[in-house]
Amino acid sequence: LNMWPMSFSEDSSHDLSMKILGLSSQYLISEPIEVQIKINDSSFNCGDLYVTIYTSGKNDVVTQSGFFNQCIQNGNLLPNNDKFSKTITVPGSYQLVADLISNDLSNISTTGTFTIK
């Protein structure tokens, strides 16, 4: 499994040009984390979306999904006609990071945190 190299700091700020939709603050072990990303940046046309879940405070990658060649369509939701969906079976605190790399190699990202009980 090849992971896209990413880094973030605990002080990551939310980019106002994108927002994580559907992320709850708490999930049960058997409950899938399902999110979509809303793009509010009119300059973005197409690019690759990476959604990565890290263990909070340890920066260890738990899971990552890549959605390639994503283009803005009606509603500006990514991934196109799909959702990021993962189930985590270990209780704890996690950070979800969504990175969007456009075809011109500009990058926008946003983060959210949640807990598995």
BAFI-3210 file (N, C-alpha, C; in Angstrom, 3 decimals, decimal comma, padded with zeros to 6 digits):
// residues 117
n [1|2|3|4|5|6|7|8|9|10|11|12|13|14|15|16|17|18|19|20|21|22|23|24|25|26|27|28|29|30|31|32|33|34|35|36|37|38|39|40|41|42|43|44|45|46|47|48|49|50|51|52|53|54|55|56|57|58|59|60|61|62|63|64|65|66|67|68|69|70|71|72|73|74|75|76|77|78|79|80|81|82|83|84|85|86|87|88|89|90|91|92|93|94|95|96|97|98|99|100|101|102|103|104|105|106|107|108|109|110|111|112|113|114|115|116|117]
n.u [000,859|000,789|001,380|000,417|002,719|002,265|001,985|001,189|000,380|-000,491|-001,726|-003,122|-005,003|-008,340|-009,110|-010,955|-011,925|-012,706|-014,717|-015,428|-018,024|-020,458|-018,949|-018,948|-018,593|-018,204|-018,030|-019,220|-017,462|-018,298|-019,361|-019,377|-017,182|-018,245|-017,784|-018,002|-016,495|-016,889|-016,409|-015,569|-014,216|-013,963|-011,976|-010,965|-010,867|-010,263|-008,700|-006,784|-008,049|-007,221|-007,925|-007,151|-006,763|-005,473|-003,902|-004,667|-002,325|-000,188|000,439|000,340|-000,523|-003,695|-005,538|-005,935|-007,375|-007,437|-008,780|-008,885|-008,509|-010,712|-013,395|-015,099|-018,552|-022,137|-023,193|-020,696|-019,467|-017,108|-015,776|-016,568|-019,745|-019,516|-018,439|-016,188|-015,562|-014,925|-014,269|-013,237|-011,697|-010,514|-010,712|-010,367|-008,842|-008,954|-007,743|-009,004|-007,864|-008,307|-006,997|-006,617|-005,340|-004,834|-004,910|-003,055|-001,241|-001,664|-002,599|-005,126|-006,417|-008,124|-009,064|-010,485|-011,603|-012,311|-013,800|-013,507|-015,555]
n.v [-001,180|002,038|005,082|008,466|010,981|012,978|015,718|017,301|019,764|019,992|022,371|022,834|024,732|025,288|025,300|027,658|027,265|024,696|022,070|019,549|017,319|015,570|014,479|013,235|013,927|011,744|008,191|004,787|001,645|-000,140|001,480|003,072|005,663|008,137|010,452|013,433|015,896|019,328|021,762|025,112|026,778|028,608|028,634|026,119|023,306|020,565|017,687|015,691|013,969|013,304|011,455|011,100|009,325|009,898|008,831|010,730|013,026|011,293|011,125|008,866|007,060|005,752|004,992|005,545|007,039|007,522|009,578|009,940|012,297|014,066|016,148|019,274|019,171|019,377|020,784|020,697|018,608|016,253|012,923|012,455|011,188|009,322|008,243|008,789|006,124|004,447|002,050|002,104|000,149|000,444|001,947|005,476|008,736|010,537|012,070|013,452|014,191|016,052|016,424|018,279|018,248|020,170|020,038|021,921|021,741|023,200|023,312|022,558|022,133|020,565|019,829|017,556|016,368|013,369|010,852|007,422|005,190]
n.w [000,000|-001,027|000,427|000,228|000,780|003,534|005,755|008,819|011,263|014,712|014,918|012,628|010,367|009,302|005,926|004,320|001,830|001,482|002,942|005,349|005,099|006,964|009,012|012,198|015,740|017,303|017,135|017,131|017,539|015,522|013,620|010,469|009,257|007,302|004,829|002,814|000,729|000,507|-001,913|-002,021|-003,638|-006,385|-008,256|-008,440|-010,512|-011,495|-009,945|-007,586|-004,771|-001,471|001,368|004,629|007,654|010,790|013,861|016,602|017,879|017,533|014,906|013,302|010,429|009,942|008,006|004,480|001,632|-001,864|-004,327|-007,591|-010,319|-009,878|-010,586|-010,359|-010,025|-010,170|-007,164|-005,995|-004,532|-003,399|-003,010|-006,530|-007,150|-005,037|-001,721|000,982|003,047|005,930|008,506|011,811|014,220|016,680|019,774|020,476|019,858|016,812|013,780|010,861|007,692|004,831|001,714|-001,181|-004,307|-006,962|-010,594|-011,423|-009,470|-007,133|-003,673|-001,338|001,952|004,722|008,125|010,532|013,715|015,583|017,737|018,574|020,205]
ca.u [000,000|001,570|000,740|000,825|003,396|001,553|002,331|000,341|000,695|-001,676|-002,325|-003,644|-006,199|-009,287|-009,121|-012,350|-012,328|-013,253|-015,332|-015,762|-019,444|-020,839|-018,059|-019,472|-017,532|-018,038|-018,533|-019,049|-016,477|-018,879|-019,992|-018,458|-016,978|-018,578|-017,720|-017,776|-015,805|-017,526|-015,426|-016,103|-013,192|-014,373|-010,813|-010,648|-011,570|-010,045|-007,494|-006,816|-008,460|-006,698|-008,532|-006,280|-007,081|-004,306|-004,112|-004,404|-001,166|000,919|000,671|000,394|-001,599|-004,566|-006,045|-005,920|-008,005|-007,183|-009,809|-008,116|-009,203|-011,988|-013,748|-016,274|-019,819|-023,245|-023,118|-019,308|-019,115|-016,144|-015,501|-017,679|-020,622|-018,914|-018,185|-015,139|-016,205|-014,007|-014,621|-012,060|-012,092|-009,739|-011,153|-009,371|-009,052|-008,406|-007,834|-009,238|-007,283|-008,667|-006,076|-007,011|-004,229|-005,417|-004,054|-001,944|-000,438|-001,984|-003,089|-005,945|-006,704|-008,876|-009,003|-011,539|-011,260|-013,416|-013,455|-014,129|-015,871]
ca.v [000,000|003,261|006,217|009,780|011,619|014,156|016,117|018,356|020,076|020,019|023,687|022,979|025,559|024,873|026,116|028,024|026,901|023,341|021,703|018,133|017,116|014,262|013,993|013,381|014,037|010,467|007,006|003,492|000,825|-000,793|002,506|003,619|007,102|008,443|011,899|014,021|017,177|020,396|022,719|026,467|027,525|028,648|028,466|024,693|022,618|019,122|017,294|014,457|014,124|012,302|011,517|010,317|009,346|009,744|008,741|012,068|013,181|010,404|011,297|007,570|006,883|004,615|004,614|006,624|006,763|008,499|009,678|010,622|012,983|014,578|017,446|019,896|018,955|019,999|020,667|020,841|017,579|015,239|012,417|012,424|010,002|008,371|008,752|008,159|005,317|003,537|001,673|001,976|-000,784|000,692|003,185|006,524|010,006|010,503|013,287|013,221|015,258|016,010|017,215|018,353|018,743|020,448|019,692|022,879|021,410|023,960|022,391|023,048|021,031|020,860|018,731|017,379|015,358|012,548|009,832|006,098|004,658]
ca.w [000,000|-001,119|001,078|-000,235|001,910|004,031|007,107|009,346|012,644|015,567|014,782|011,268|010,287|008,272|004,721|004,094|000,477|001,494|004,212|005,493|005,395|007,474|010,072|013,559|016,736|017,982|016,442|017,772|016,833|014,340|012,789|009,468|009,101|005,915|004,608|001,512|000,828|-000,269|-002,413|-002,150|-004,357|-007,791|-009,131|-008,560|-011,583|-011,363|-009,225|-006,807|-003,374|-000,546|002,690|005,501|009,083|011,647|015,296|017,149|018,742|017,174|013,472|012,627|009,453|010,197|006,690|003,496|000,338|-002,907|-005,369|-008,623|-011,407|-009,389|-011,165|-009,768|-010,715|-009,440|-005,713|-005,569|-003,561|-003,799|-004,347|-007,469|-007,096|-004,108|-000,380|001,768|004,079|006,623|009,871|012,671|015,278|017,895|020,432|020,620|019,166|015,464|012,976|009,442|006,885|003,414|000,893|-002,577|-005,122|-008,274|-011,722|-011,512|-008,285|-005,928|-002,655|-000,235|002,867|005,933|009,076|011,522|014,710|016,067|018,720|018,466|021,545]
c.u [000,895|000,789|001,291|001,501|002,697|002,103|001,384|000,788|-000,603|-002,414|-002,901|-004,918|-007,082|-009,205|-010,582|-012,842|-012,803|-013,735|-015,645|-017,230|-019,670|-019,958|-018,683|-018,308|-017,252|-018,690|-018,382|-018,072|-017,035|-019,442|-019,004|-018,377|-017,197|-018,613|-017,644|-017,128|-016,503|-016,465|-016,113|-015,144|-013,518|-013,196|-010,432|-011,500|-011,467|-008,757|-007,709|-007,149|-007,878|-007,360|-007,749|-006,765|-005,808|-004,764|-003,744|-003,197|000,016|001,296|000,854|-000,785|-002,371|-005,103|-005,981|-006,614|-007,664|-008,276|-009,209|-009,026|-010,616|-012,239|-015,035|-017,488|-020,898|-023,109|-021,715|-018,894|-018,148|-016,104|-016,764|-018,430|-020,096|-018,852|-016,944|-015,844|-015,205|-014,550|-013,328|-012,485|-011,317|-010,224|-010,012|-009,763|-008,314|-008,570|-008,000|-008,709|-007,699|-007,733|-006,529|-005,871|-004,752|-004,415|-002,904|-001,025|-000,633|-002,690|-003,969|-006,257|-007,516|-008,816|-010,235|-011,119|-012,512|-012,878|-014,195|-014,320|-016,052]
c.v [001,229|004,406|007,505|010,473|012,914|014,487|017,222|018,631|020,085|021,352|023,919|023,809|025,044|025,851|026,399|027,642|025,454|022,983|020,208|018,038|015,702|013,716|014,293|013,487|012,699|009,352|005,789|002,672|000,258|000,195|003,065|005,144|007,389|009,950|012,209|015,381|018,183|021,429|024,063|027,368|027,485|028,475|026,998|024,071|021,113|018,857|016,000|014,776|012,971|012,519|010,554|010,444|009,016|009,502|010,096|012,048|012,317|010,518|009,977|007,455|005,616|004,083|005,821|006,148|007,883|008,425|010,557|011,244|013,415|015,966|017,957|019,662|019,667|019,738|020,756|019,832|016,581|014,156|012,357|011,100|008,920|009,017|008,076|007,403|004,319|003,244|001,482|001,163|-000,608|001,996|004,189|007,775|009,974|011,859|012,880|014,434|015,036|016,960|017,135|018,998|018,917|020,097|020,682|022,789|022,352|023,009|023,132|021,866|021,533|019,629|018,705|016,301|014,616|011,485|008,541|005,568|003,151]
c.w [000,000|-000,514|000,487|000,936|002,308|005,414|007,530|010,763|013,428|015,429|013,385|011,285|009,166|007,114|004,407|002,710|000,381|002,887|004,203|005,889|005,909|008,576|011,433|014,534|017,416|017,175|017,346|016,926|015,530|013,314|011,761|009,526|007,619|005,732|003,118|001,744|-000,076|-000,624|-002,631|-002,921|-005,845|-008,746|-009,302|-009,649|-011,395|-010,590|-008,477|-005,350|-002,569|000,803|003,574|006,935|009,842|013,082|015,881|018,071|018,370|015,709|012,728|011,677|009,796|008,872|005,765|002,232|-000,620|-003,950|-006,459|-009,680|-011,018|-009,974|-010,533|-010,664|-009,909|-007,947|-005,147|-004,500|-004,170|-002,719|-005,205|-007,351|-006,158|-002,729|000,153|002,874|004,646|008,009|010,642|013,891|016,578|018,528|020,547|019,875|017,844|014,788|011,521|008,684|005,436|002,676|-000,551|-003,354|-006,537|-009,375|-011,923|-010,281|-007,106|-004,963|-001,661|000,662|004,040|006,838|009,962|012,501|015,150|017,015|018,386|019,878|021,483]
res [l|n|m|w|p|m|s|f|s|e|d|s|s|h|d|l|s|m|k|i|l|g|l|s|s|q|y|l|i|s|e|p|i|e|v|q|i|k|i|n|d|s|s|f|n|c|g|d|l|y|v|t|i|y|t|s|g|k|n|d|v|v|t|q|s|g|f|f|n|q|c|i|q|n|g|n|l|l|p|n|n|d|k|f|s|k|t|i|t|v|p|g|s|y|q|l|v|a|d|l|i|s|n|d|l|s|n|i|s|t|t|g|t|f|t|i|k]
***
